[in-house]
Amino acid sequence: MYKAAPPTAGLARVGPVRASRPQSSLSPVPCRRIGCSVGGGGRSLSFSRSSVELHRRLGLLGRGGVCRVPPFRVPARASAVVIERFQRKIAAMDDGNAFKEILTSLPKPGGGEFGKYYSLPALNDPRIGKLPYSIRILLESAIRNCDNFQVTKNDVEKILDWENTSPKQVEIPFKPARVLLQDFTGVPAVVDLACMRDAMQNLGDDPKKINPLVPVDLVIDHSVQVDLARSENAVQANMELEFYRNKERFAFLKWGSTAFQNMLVVPPGSGIVHQVNLEYLGRVVFNTDGLLYPDSVVGTDSHTTMIDGLGVAGWGVGGIEAEAVMLGQPMSMVLPGVVGFKLSGKLGDGVTATDLVLTVTQLLRKHGVVGKFVEFYGEGMSELSLADRATIANMSPEYGATMGFFPVDHVTLQYLRLTGRSDETVAMIEAYLRANKMFVDYSEPQNERVYSSYLELNLTEVEPCISGPKRPHDRVPLKEMKTDWHSCLSNKVGFKGFAVPKESQEKVVKFSFHGQPEELKHGSVVIAAITSCTNTSNPSVMLGAGLVAKKACELGLEIKPWIKTSLAPGSGVVTKYLIQSGLQKYLNQQGFNIVGYGCTTCIGNSGDLDESVAAAISDNDIVAAAVLSGNRNFEGRVHPLTRANYLASPPLVVAYALAGTVDIDFEKEPIGRGKDGKDVYFKDIWPSNEEIATVVQSSVLPEMFKSTYEAITRGNPMWNQLSIPSSTLYSWDTQSTYIHEPPYFKGMTMDPPGPHGVRDAYCLLLLGDSITTDHISPAGSIHRDSPAARYLLERGVDQRGFNSYGSRRGNDEVMARGTFANIRLVNKLLKGEVGPKTIHIPTGEKLPVYDAAMRYKEDGHDTIILAGAEYGSGSSRDWAAKGPMLQGVKAVIAKSFERIHRSNLVGMGIIPLCFKPGEDSETLGLTGYERFSIDLPSSVKDLRPGQDVAVVTDNGKSFTCTARFDTEVELAYFDHGGILPFVIRNLINSKQ
């Protein structure tokens, strides 16, 4: 248990202060038969002594036999509600936990005990020793939560028999220990919770039932934009603009932290959510009132997987699914296969963790790991720092896995000490994990674990590389970059092509930058950003970037002033060690001044380019490049004017910025000319692994982590000055363009609407492969000619105040208009034209997608979407499902879906259908001008997961698809019209 300084006014939360992270915010309520009576409200718990064990299992038994019940804010009435809920849960659970006999004490070396835990070895089941470590975490959770109601003994047996059951796609429940949010996804989550409270009240029930029952941490990191760069004042100026644009959103989140229990909000300017999770929030092992269990987390950001590098099971889910977890619902998931990935050898000199993760991403993409866990093991593990592991785990979404998991070992424990976790906490973590067979000690003989499939990589084979220009898994070895770039210029438009005519490829555009003559060519770098959780948490690559800048300065190289350079650290710790090392001044000299603490360029918050640069690109159709240390480079994401976007390590970002172009062979061509007039080559500025290791050893210190996170708890003046109302229900402002009451529950009754089919639907969009959530629901800037811009202008918001789509996710009116608003969207109905438009089939008009969708809705017509493979890949973005639902889309028919997005579609009541293998819209001869009917049974009991469904068109064609409702629980969600109505009705019907 990581003991940190107690949060103060700067860290918005409610309930008892978490003086030692983590603690569940539970207020003591004594039980009469265990010790005394319940205070307040005149009620008492009259449970027998035999229920003590159940109290303990639920984490509700404190020291001295004190019962702890999740608190509500109105003492008398709330305690009665809690007692009634608890009594019903007791009655439903037979005799408590089905595995109470294996509850075991974990002794401290010097006497006493750390606490009690559910012992896997005590099961005496030989199958446990063969289970992957990641599956053992699922097993422990099922055992600890086994009440034969939400989790049954049969569920436990499925996990124990993983080797035989995982190939059969069996369904299991999982109850994560906590939930992680960032503000882009956190705002709509809190909006949904506030709206659910209104729905509860409208249905005649208690709105306070809508409250998180597990710890929820929300880090505000997605709102800062690079408005000002290359300036010593950039951090302060960008934060002031961030608060100016987002004051209403931030006040709303601060209200949520007081209105909802068990919710912690980390203020803006603190760091990137996944780095804060890694360095501060991650527990590894929970100790809740003496009950020990593994940390696990689901987050509303797909890169939640970064915490897997710390040995914490975590992955991204849709916000609507996360909201259900907050409210006590178990996640329904298919028991995953696990790919064993063996690492051997060590990285060669000059090779970075970024090179490794891009290599791993390409290998795993080729292997096929969608919906699976990947578990790393082997002697090569000892050569990877925790930060290197976190880099690999972070990009799990890019290689398609649910998790990229690194079991806890001695490297993990060293990192926990480095980041300020106490010796006692680390001792408890090690003792628990060893006792429960969840710790890997590579100094001991290793038992052979069983995996679903196997991969191996010798680290010595990894070479320097980057990925792009449009997808993270399109890796390019550095030595082949120049050749690959010229191929991309010539290739037809696609993931590796821009279709630039041969005669135009060497075009030079002259322009004036602040009075100085400059030139642009295809491949000129106009954005160079050290950004993103993937790399800014890794001292070796961050300090490596500083060393490249230092060598360049010493040789007299300078980055051209019109290149937008920026450095956005993932936490204040990075700033401390860059200053400690003396390298920040060289980064500043090259224009990589710190611009803020957040995601910035990686999420599309790159800010404007200089007008002269933007005009030179736009007026001459230049394929300009961005090089960033991010994890996503999809079209239109980084910046509307950078058609080529490459992912690279931070040192390579600096190197490409110095070169000023991606059209370079670093082995043969000079980067520039030094102050002595001689050519300077890549090898002249590239640091050795030994140089990097030396500066890491002397510059990264435990005290930096302690002081940084103590400062976080104090917040900052702008955050602390936000005034908020104290209320249970949110007072919606109908004039607000940031926070708006969504229509999800309007007219809701207690009767589920039942399954719906589709009748004579028009095709709204005909799409190809790899349509990302950025295509469906962009997070970046709002184009001045878009329906969303029109909406904002009509409400008095000028273009400077548009902010981004991501920042306006609390307003359904803006987001519905922003759905399919990506300027790089390729809709085959447009016959080659690129942009956010479609054909309104009844009239033949070409309209913005939103306008066409609204016309269909007004005329009473259903719509569907036809798509290719990997539909919905990319960020775990709720609005990529909410937006189509509000536009009237009833079904999506695709070759395949990304895991989280498919789940989100189900959660919003949209039918996900898959073409049969070998079929798609082209092979079936579909033009998109047909009308489509999908017949489904009127009763959910006649539906089953994965069943075949017939699709019939008005021109006589018919074909069979697979309905991608993957579990019985998802069918229940569909029956209720979505996951949130399901949760509301459940809460009311259970009389909690």
N, C-alpha and C positions, 0 to 999 in steps of 0.2 A: 504494500500500500504506500503510494508516493505521498509523503507528507510535505505539503507546500504551505506557504504563508496564507493565512486566512484572507479570503476575498473581502474587500471593503467596498466603499461606495462606487468605485470605478467599475466593478464587475457586477453587472446587473443579475440578480437572482432573487429567489423568494424562499422562505422557510429558514430553518436553522442554517447558520453559516457552515460551509464545509471546511472546517479548520484543517482537516487532513483529507486530501483527495485520494481516493474517492470515498465518500460516505453517502449512504442513502439518507435523504432528508426525512426522517421518520420521527414523529413525536410520540413519547411514551404514553401508553394507555394501560394501566394495570388491569389484570384480569382478576376477578374476585376469588375464583377457586385456585388461582396460582399465587395470589398474594393479597390483592385488595380490589376495590371497586373502581369502575370507570368514573372519572370526574366530569362534571358538566352534563346537562341534559337528563340526569337522573337515571341513566341506563347502565347496565352492567353486563359483562360477559360472564356467563355461567357455564364454562366448559370444564370438563373433567381433566384430571391430571394427565390422562392418556393423550390429550391434545397438545401437550407441551411440545412433543416431537414435531407435530405439524407446524406449530408456531415457529419453531426453529428452522424447519425446512423452507418456510415461506420468507425467512429473514425477518420474522416479526417477534422474535424472542430476544430480548436484550439480557444483559447481565443481571443476575439476581431474580430471574423469572419475570422480567418486565416485558409485557406485550407491546410491540411497536406497530402502529397502524398508519398507513399513508395519511398525512394530515390534510384537512380541508380548511378553508379560510373562515368559515362561520362555525365557531366552536360547538355550540350545543347541537344544532341541527346536523352539522357535518359528522359529528361523532356518531350520531344515530344512524346516518346513512352508511358510514363505514362499518358499524357493528352489524347492521342488517346484511350488508354485502358479505362480510366475513362469515356470518352464521350460515348463509346459504352456501358459500363455498365449502365450509366445513361439512355440511350435510351432503354435498355432492361428491365428496372425496373419499367416501368409504372410511377407511381407517388411516388417513394421512398418506404419506409417501410410501409407495409400494416397495421402496428400497431402503427403508429407514434402518434396517439391520446393518447396513454397511456404512452408516455415519460413524466416522472415526476421528479420534483426537490427533492433532499434529503437534507433537511436543517441541518445545524450545530447547536448544542445546543446554542452556543453563538452568533449566527447570521451568515449570509452568507449560502453557500451550499457546501456540499461535491462534488456534481456533479448531473448529471441526470441519470435516469435508467428507464428501461421498467418495469412498475409496474404490477405484476401479480394480486394483489387485484383489480386494476382498471378494469380488465376484467369482474368483477362481475359474475364470473362463479363458481357455488357451487362445481363443480367437482375438482377444484384446492385444496380445503381443505382436500380432501380424498387422494390426490396423495402422494405416497412416496416422501421423500425429494430428493432422487436421480433422480427421474423422473422430479421433478420441475426444476432441473438444465438443463435437456434436453429441457424442455418446454421454459425456458427463452432464451436459445441459439437459438431455432427455431424462436421465436418471434423477437429477436434482429437482426437476419440475414434474416428475411423474405423479400425477394425481388421479390417474385413470379417468380423467375428464378431458382436459385440454391435451395432455400427453399421457399415453397409455403404455402398459408393459409391452404391448405388441409393437409400439413404435421403438422402444428400446431394443427389442429383439431384431427388428429390421436393421438397426445400426450395427449391432453386434455381429450380425451376419452379412456385413457390408460386402464382403468378397462375392457373395452369391446374389445379394439383392440389388446392388447398384446397377448391374446391367439391365435390370428389369424396370427401371424408371419408377421405383416405388416412391410414394409420398411420405414425408415425415414433417412433424411440426418442429420449429426451432424458436426458442425464446432468447434473443440476444440480451446481453447484460445492460446495454445502453444504446443511445441513438446520437448520431453526430449530424449537425446541419451547418451549411454556410448560408450567407444572407440571400444569394440569388434564389436558392431553393428553400431557404428558411422562411422568407417572407410569405410565399404562397402557402407553406405549411401552417404558419401561424394564422394566416387568413382563413384557411380551411378550418382550423380548430375554433377560431372565433365564430365562424359561420355555423359550425356544428353546434356550438352552444346556443345560438339563436334557434336552430332547428329543434334542439331538445326542449327549449322553452315553448316553442310553438306547438310541439306535440304534447305539452302538458307535463313534462318531466323536469328534473333538476339539471340545469345547465352545468352545474359544478361537477357533474359526472365526467365531463370532458376535461380530463386532467392527465398529464403524463404520469405513468406509474413506474417508469424507469428513468434513470438520469438522462437528461437531454442537454447536450452542449452545442451551442450555436456560436460560430466564429464569424464575425463580419470581415470578409476579406475580398469579396468580389466586386466592390463598388469603386475602388480607387482607379482613376484613369491617368494615363501619362499625358496630362495637359502640358506640363512644363518638364523639359528634360535638359540635360547639360547645364545644370545650375546648382549651386550650393543651397539654394532656397527651395529646391524642387519638392522635398518632402512636405514642408509646411504649406507651400502654395497648393499642391495637389490635394492635401488633406482638407484645406479650407474649401476648395471647390467641391470635394467629395461631400462634405457636410452641407454645403449650400444646395447641392442637387438632391441630396438624399435625407435631409433633415426629417421629413415626414416619415420615411421608411424606418429610419433609425429610432424615432420616437415610438413608432408602432412596435418595433421589436423590444424596446425597453418596456413598453406597456405589457407585452406578452410575458416578459420575464417576471413581472410582478403579479399578473393576473393568473398565470398558470404555475402550478407547483412543480418543483423538481427540474426547473429549467434554468440553465446558466448561459448568459450571453457574454462573450468576449468582445470588447469594443473594437471599433475600427482602429487601424494603425498598429495592431498587435502582431500580425503575421498571417501566414497562409494556413488555413484550417488543418491541413494534413501534417504540416510541420509542427504546429502547436499540439496536435494530437500525439505526434511521435515524441516530442520533447517534454510534454507537460501533462496532457490529459490521459494518455495511455496508462492503464493500471497494471497490465499483464496478469495480475491475480487480484481479484476483489477480496476484501475482508469486510463483510457487512454484518456487524453485530456478532462477530465470532464465527460466521459461516464463510469458509473459503471456497472460491470457485474461479475458473479462468475468466479473464476479461474477454468480451466479444462485443462487436459493435456493427450496426448497419448505419450507413450514412447516405444522405441525399446528394452525394457527389460520387461519381463513378470511381474517383481516385482514392476513395476511402481505403482501398486495398493497400495503400502505403503502410498502414499499421501492421500488415502481415509480416513485414520485415522485422518487427519487434516480437513476433511470435503471438500476436493477438489476432484472432480470427475476425476479419472485417471485410465487408464488401459494400458496394453501392446498391441501393434500391431506389425505386421511385418514392417521391415524397408522400404520396397517398398510402403506400405500403408502410413507410416509416411512421406515419401518423397512427396507423392501426397498431403497430408495435408499441408506440408510446402509450396507447390506451389499453394495453394488456393483452392484445391479441397475439397468439403465436403466429409466426410466419409459416406458411405452408410452402415447402420446397421439395423438389425432387432430390432424393439422395444421390449426390454427385459421384461420378467416377473421379479418380485421382491419378494424374499423370506424375510419375516419379521422374524428376529431372536431376540427373547426377552431374555434379561439377567436379572437375579435376584440374590439376595444374594451377598456374597463377598468371595474371595478366602481364603482358610484356611491357617493356619500357615505352612510355609515351601513349599507352592505351588507357582510356578512362572508363569509369563506370557507365557513362553515357554510351560509349561504344559498345559496351557489354549488353546493356539493356536493349539497344536497337538490334543487336544480333539475336538476342533471346526472343525478342518480339517477332522477328522474321521467322525464326525456327518454329516457334509455337504456332504462329499463324498457319504455317505450312503443315504442321502436324494435325492441327484441328483440336482446339481445347474449349470451344464454346460450351458453357454450362458446366464445366468441370473445375475442380481444384487442381492446381499445380503445386507439388511439394518438392522443395529443393533439398538435396542431401549430397553426401560425398566428401572426400578429403579436401576438395577445392573450397569448401565452406570456410575453412580456417583462414583462407587468403582474402576473404571478403569482409570488409568492415560492416558494421551495422548500417551505416549510411549507404554503402553500396547495395546492401540487401534491400533497403527501403526504396532505392531507386528502381530496382528490378520489380519489386512488389507493386510500386506505384503504377507501372504501365500495364498491369493486368488487363484493363479494359482494351488496350491497344492490341494485345495478343489474344484477347477474347475470353480469357478465363474468368471464373467467378473470383478466385483467389490465386495469388502467387505466394505460397506460404513458406516461411522459414521458421522451423521449430526453435524454441528457446535453447540456447547453449551458453558457453562461457562468454562468447562475444556479446551476447545480449546483456548479460549481467554487467559486463564492463561498461556498456553504453548507459545502462540505468544509473550506475554510479557517476559517470561523467556528467549526466544531465541533471544531477542533483537529487536523485532518489536516495533516501537515507539507507545506511548500512543495515538497519533493522528490517526495513522494507525489502531490500534485496535478499536478505537472508530468508525472510518469510517466503518470498517468491521462489527461490531455489529449493527450499525445503518442501514446499507444497508440490511443485512440479516433479521433483525427484520421487517423492512418495507416491504420486499418482501416475507415474510412468509417462510423463509429458516433457521430460527434459532429455536433451541429447548431450551425452558426454563422449566426445570423439576420442578421448584417451582410453575408453573402454571398448571391448568387443561389441559390435553392433548386431542386434538381432535383425534377421532378414524380414523386411516389411513387404507386404504385397501391394502392388499398384495395378491400376487398370491398364496402363501402358507405360513405356519407358523411353526416355530420351537421355542423351549424354552430350556434354560439351567440355572439351579441353580448353581452359581459359587461355592457354598460350596461343590458340588459333584465332582469337579475337583481334581484329585490326581496326584502326581508326576509320570512322564512317560518319555519315549523316543520313537523314531520311527525308524524302520528299520527291517531287515538289508539292504533292497534294494529299499524301496519306502517310501516317506514322510508320507503317510496316513496309514501305517501299525504300528499303535500305540501299545506300550507295557507298561502296568503299571509297575512301577519300582519294585514293590513287586513280579511280575511274571517274571522278566527278566531272571533269571537263568533257570527256567523251559522252557521258550520260546527259549532260546539260545540252549539248548540241543535238543529241538524239531527241530530247524533249522538245526543243524548238521546232524540229522538223516533223515529229510525229503528229498524226491527226489528234484533234482535241479529245482528251481523255485523262486518265489519272497520270499518265506519263507523256502528255503531249499538249502543245499549244498551237500547232499548225501555222507557224510563222513562215511565210514564203522564203525560199533560199536567198532571193535577192534583197530581202529586208533584214536578214539576220545580223548583219554587221552594221546596221544603221546607227549613227551617232547623233544624238540630239543635244544641241547646245542651248543653255539657258543661263540666266543671271540669278545668282543667289546672293542677296544682300549686296548687290553691286559688283560681285566677283563673277567672272565667267567660269561656268562649270559644264560638265558633260554627263549624259546618261546613255546607257546602252541596254539591250536586253541582258538581263542577269545582274544589272547594277543593284547593289545592296542599298536599300533605302531605310530599312529598319533592322537594327541589331539589338536584341534584347536578352539580357540575362534575367530570366524570369521562371516562374513555375515551381510548384512543390517538388516536381521530379528531381530537380538538380540543386535548388537553393538550400536544401537540407544537408547537402554533402560537402563537408569542408574541403575534401581533396580537389574537387573540380572548381569550387569557388575560389580557393586560394591559388589553384592552378591558373585561373583566369587573371588573378592579380599578378602572378609571375610573368605571364605573357605580356600584360600591359607594362610591367616594369622593364622588361627586356626591350620592348618596342620603344619606350621613352628614352632609354639609355642609348639606343641606336639612332634616335632622331626620327622615328616614324610617327606619323600623326594620322588619325582618322579624319576623313573629309568632313567638314562642318555641317553639310546638309544631310548626312546620315543620322537618323533619329536613334541615338544610343540611349540605353536605360539599364538600370540595375534595380531590381525589386526583390530584396531578400525575403525569405520565408519566415524569418523571425529576427528580433533584435540581436540575437546571439551572433548572427552572421556579421552584422556591423561591428560588433565588439571584436571579433577575431580578425576581421580585415583591418581594423585600426591597430590592433595589437601587433599584427605582423608588419605594419608599415606599408601595406600594399594598396590601401584605399586611395591614397593620394595619387598613385599612378593610374588607377582606374578613373579617378576624377579628371586627370590630365588628358585622358583619351576620350572623355565625354561620358563615361559610365558612372555618372553621379547617381546616388540613391534617389529614387523617385517616389518611394512609398513602400509599405509593407502589405503586399497583397498579390493577387494573381496577375493583374495588369495585362500585358500583351498576350499571354497564353489564352486568356478568356476572350480576347478581342478588345480589351480596353487600352488599345495602343495610342489613342489620341490622334489628333490630326497631323498630317505631314505639313511641312511648310508649303504655302500656297504655290510658290514657284516650282517646287519639286512635283507637287500634285498635278499642276497644269502641264508640266513637261511629260509626265506619264500619260495623262488622259488624252492630251491633244495629239500625241504621237503613237498611241497604242503600244506603249513599251511594256514588255513583260518584266516588271520590277520584282525584286526579291526581298524577302525578309528572312533573317536567320535568327532563330530563337532557341533558348535552352528549355523548350516546352515539351508537351506531350501530345499536342493536337495541332495539325496543320491543314485541316480541311479547307476547301475553297471558301473564300468569303469570311473566314473566321478571324484571322489575324488582323487584316485590314482590307477594305474593299479594293484598294489599288495595288496590293501585292498579290499577283496571280501565282507566283512561285514562292513557296514557304518551306523552309528547311529546318528540321530539328537537329540540333547539334549540342555538344557539350559547351559549357561556359567558356573554356579556353578557346574552342573553335569559333564561338561567336565573336570573340575579340579578334581572332585571326582573320576571319572573313570581313569584319568591319574594316580592318587595316587594309586588306586587299581591295575592298570596295566593290567586289564582284564575286559571283559564284562561278563565273566563267574563267577558272584558273586551275592549273595543275600545280599543286603545292610542291611536288617533287622536282619540277623542272623550271618553273617560272618564279621570278622574284615577287615578293609581296609589295615591295616598294624600294625606294632608294634612301639610304641612311644619310646622316648629316655629313659623313665623309665623302658622299657622292657615289658610294659603292652600293651594288645591289644587295638587298637583304632578303634572305630566303626563310621559308617556314622553319627549317631546322635551327635557324639562328635565334628564334624567339620561343621555341617550344621547350618547356622545362622537363627535366628527367623525373622519374618517379621518386628518386631519392631526394631531389630538391623539394618536391611537394611534401613528402613524408616529414622532412625536417621542419618545415614551416608549420605543418599541421601539429606536430608534437609540441612545438614551443608556443603556439598561438591559441589553441582551442582548450579552454580551461573550465573546470566545473563551476567556478564562481560566476562565470558569464551566464550560465543557464539559470542559476539561482537568482541573480540580481535582475535578469530580464523578466522572469515570470513573477517576481515580487512586484515589479513595476506594472505589469499587466493588470494586477489586481487593483491598482490605483486608478486605472483608466486614464483619460486625458481630459483637459478642461472642456473641450467642445462636447464630449459625451456626457460628462458629469453635469453640465449645465442644461441638458435637455429636460424639460418639465413634462410630466405625463399625468394623466388622470388615474385615479384609483377606482377601478370598476371591474365587475365580473364580466359584464357584456361590453363589447366594443361599440362605441358610438360612430357608426359609419357616416362619413361626410360625402354626400352625393356629388359635391363639386370636386372632389379629389381626383387627380389623374394618376395617383400612385397606389392608393388603397381603395378598393371598391368591393362592395358585397357581391360575391359571385352568385349565379342563379342555380347552383347545383341542387339545392333542397327546396326550391320554391314549389309549392303544391304537394310536397311529400306527405304521404300517409303511412300508416303502419303496415299496409298491405304491399308486399313486394310486387313490382310490375310484371315479373315473369320474363322469360326469354323473348327476344324479338328477332324475327327474320328480316329480310330485306325484300322489298317489292318494287320492281321496275325502276331501279336506281340508275342514275347517270354516273358516269366516270368523271370525277372531279379532276384527277390527275393521272397520267400514264407515265410512270417513272422507271428508271433503270436500276442497276446495282448500286450498292453502297450509298444509299440515301441516308444521310446522317441526321441526328437530331438538330444539328446546326442548320441543315437545309429546311427542316420542318419548323423549327422554332428558334430562329437566330437569337444570340445573346448580345450581339454587338450593336453598332449604331443604327439609328432609325433613319432610313433614307427619306429625303425631303419630299419625294413624290409618292410615298407609300400611303395606303389607307390609314395606318397608325399615325403618320404625320398629319394627315388631313384631320383626324379625330382630335389631335392635340392642338393644332392650329385653331380649330373651331372653338376650343375651350381656352383660348388666350395664351397658350404656351408657344413662345417663339422658338425658332430652330435651335438657338443656343441652349435652350432649356429642355430639349428632347430627352437628353440623357441616353441610356441604352435600353434595349428590350429587356436585358437581364434585370436592370434596376426597376423595371415597371411590371414585374411579374405578380405584383399584388393587385393589379388592375386587369380584370378579365376582358374589359372592352379593348384595351390596348393590345393584349396578347392574342385575342381572337383575330384581330386585324393583322397582327404580326406573324400569324401562322402561314407557313410557306412563303415568307417574304424575303427569303435569301436571294440576293441578286445573282447568284451563281446556280440557281435551281435549273435543272434541265428537264423540261416537261415535253415528252414526245408528241403531245398533241399540238405543240407549236412548230413541229417540223424543223427542228434545228435551232430555233431562236432560244437564247438563254435569258432567263429572268423570271420574276415571281408572277407570272401570268398564266392563264389557261383559256381554253375555248368554252364558252357557254354553249353547249351543244344544241339546245333547241333553237337558238337564234344565229349561231355561228359567230357571235361577237367574241373578240379577244378582250378579256377583262383581267384586272388583278384577281388573284385567287379568292381573296375574301369577298370581293364584290360578286363574283360568280356564285360562290357558296351561298351567300345571303339571298341571291335571286332564286336559287334552287329551293332554299328553305321557305321563302315567301310564297312560292308556287306549290308548296307541299310535296316536293320531290326528295326522296332519299338520295344520298350519294355514296360512292365507294371510291377507293384508291387501288390502282393496279401498280405493283412494284416488283423489283427484282430481288436479288440476294442481299443479305445483310441489311435489311430495312431497319432503320432506327439505330444504327451503330453510333458510337460516340458517347457524349455525356448522358448521364441519367437525368433526363429532363422531363419533368411532369408535363410541362406545357406542350411537349411534342405529342401528348395524348389528349390533354385537356383542350388544346386549341382545335384539333380536328373534330372533337366531340361538339364543341360550341359552333363549329361551322356546319354541323349536320352530317358528318361522315358516320356511316353505320358499320362499315366493314373495311378492312384492308386485306387484299389478297396479294401475297408476296411469295417469292421462292424460299426465303428464310428471314427470320427476325433476330435482331439482337436481344439478348436475354431480358434486360431490364425494360426495354421499350415494349416488348410483347406483354410483359406483366402490367405495365402502365396502361396499355390499351384495354386489357381486361378490366383493370381497376376503374376505368372510365366508361365501361359498358360498350366498348367497340369490339366487334368480332374480328379476331385475327385468324385468317385462313392461309394455309400454305398450299401452293400448287404441288401436285404429285411430282416425284423425282423425274427429271427429264422434260418437264413441261414448264412453260411460262407463257406470258401473253403473246410472245412472238410465235412460238411453236403451235399455239392453239389458234393462231390467226386472228387474235383480238385487236381491234383498231382503237378501242376506247370510245367509239361512237355508239356502241351497243347499249341496251338497257339490261340491267342484271337483277335477277331474283335469286334469293337464297332462302330456302325453306328450312326452318328449324321447328322442332316440336314446341307446342305451346306450354308444356310442363317440363320443368327442369329435371324431373325424375326420369324423363325419357332421353336425356342427354348423358353422354359419358365422355371423359377426357380423351382427346385424340380421335374422336369418331369421324368417319367420312361424311361429307356434306356435299350435296349436289348444287351446282351453280348453273342457272339456265339463262340464256340471253334471248332477247326479243327476235333475233334473226334465226332462231332454231338451234344454235350451238349450245352444247351442254358439256360440262366437265366436272370432275370430282376433286374436291380439296379436302385437306385435313384441318379440322377445327382445332386450333391451338389453345384450347382450354386444357392445361396440362395437369390439373389436379381437381379433385372434387370440390375443394374450397373455392377454386376459381369459378367453377360452375355456380356455386352459391353466390359469389359476388355478382356474376352476370344476371342471376335470377333477381337480385335486389337492385339492379341498375347501376352497380358499381360497389367498390369496397367501402366507401364512406357511408352511404345509406345502409349497407349491411351492418356496419359497426354501430350506427345510431340505433337501429331497430334491435340489435342484440343487447345493447346496454339497457334499453327500456324494457325489453321482454324479460331480461334476467333479474329485473328489479334491484339492480345493484345500488 
